[in-house]
Amino acid sequence: MATYSRKVGFVYIFNLLIGAGALALPKTFSDTGIALGTVFITLLCTLSYITACYVIEAMAAANAYERIMERKCSMEAMARHDSESKQNGITMDPSEAEKQEVTIYIDQKDYEITKKFEYAIIAFTLGPFVFFDITSSKFIQILTTVARYIGFGLMTILVILRFIEGHRYMPQVANVKSLPFLYGIALYSAKIQDFIPGIIMPMSSKEHIYRILLGDFVTCWLFYLFLSYASVFAFPGDEIEPLYTLNFFQPATSGSIDWRLVLGTMLALLPVISLVSIYPVLTVTLRENLKSLSKIILECRLKRKVKFPVIVDRFLFPPLVFIPPLIVAYITQDIELLASITGSFPGITIQCVMPAAFVIAARYKIKKALGTYDNPYKAPLSNMVFVVVVLGWSVISVVMMSINLILNPPE
């Protein structure tokens, strides 16, 4: 399988975090208030970093556990062969017999992430990327990152010009009623846990992987706050568009074309650029998850290993991935609603519940097999207290979102 450097891996993660969901943050941030919004964005970014680390730790443990089991099976087979040799009258030296006792051992290299364990195990122009691997979109990731920096630079210039022209507004401090919408969108923006296996595994070196991940999250946290603060002070709350880039697309009433209109038109395309970078990663990840889930179901029923034919692998699963989003796109264009729904109950499950469950199961399995757990990829905040906090926060979040859904049902 093709690989890429840690810098390219950084770009992949950055593009996922700074996606179309981030452009929906300013509107909900304004509705929620700068104080409450700042606290929750910081909290959710921190939480997302912790659980992303849990996924990496669980991946390393899964690789190690598979190698342990393969080694155990091999050694048990050798022991059975020796036993059969004895029964056939072939004698062995006692010291050699003692050496061949089945003893499971593990090396630090066993934890190396060389095999991808998908999350599930536990627009037509971009559609063809679904038929390939994540590494095939490497150059698109780099180009869209450059374009994204240019876009954010243009937004910053236009906001500064508004300040110079006297457009300054005082945003509200806190509004609890709008918190669920910010929560859903912020969760959606920072949710990358299900993409971690597909991004980390092809990296040629996993050294300092947690530093790379921390750099991504700190950069994106600063970006989220900068984007949100700039919007609430530059535009009145009721004028901020659900998709922030549309605030800069204001055709002149006289029909004349000026340089701001040109820049605004370019910025209106920024969400498309975001989707160009995210779409291949998202669809390939979902395709692999569907394949893995289908394999699990079939292997449980057939009681044997299953390998899909090429026509099924390459031409059946991809359409199952890219056709449903096209249908949804024709049904509704309410970005705020879509982001809040996908970022609420499914989001908290993917971002918090599953990573915590993975790391608990991984530690239990390794300790049961070896009696000890010495994973070099152990998460920075690996203490069980943090795992419990993550699960506790998940329960609180589900209760909060359920109450909000009952009190404020969607129209």
Disulfide bonds with the S-S distance in Angstrom:
none
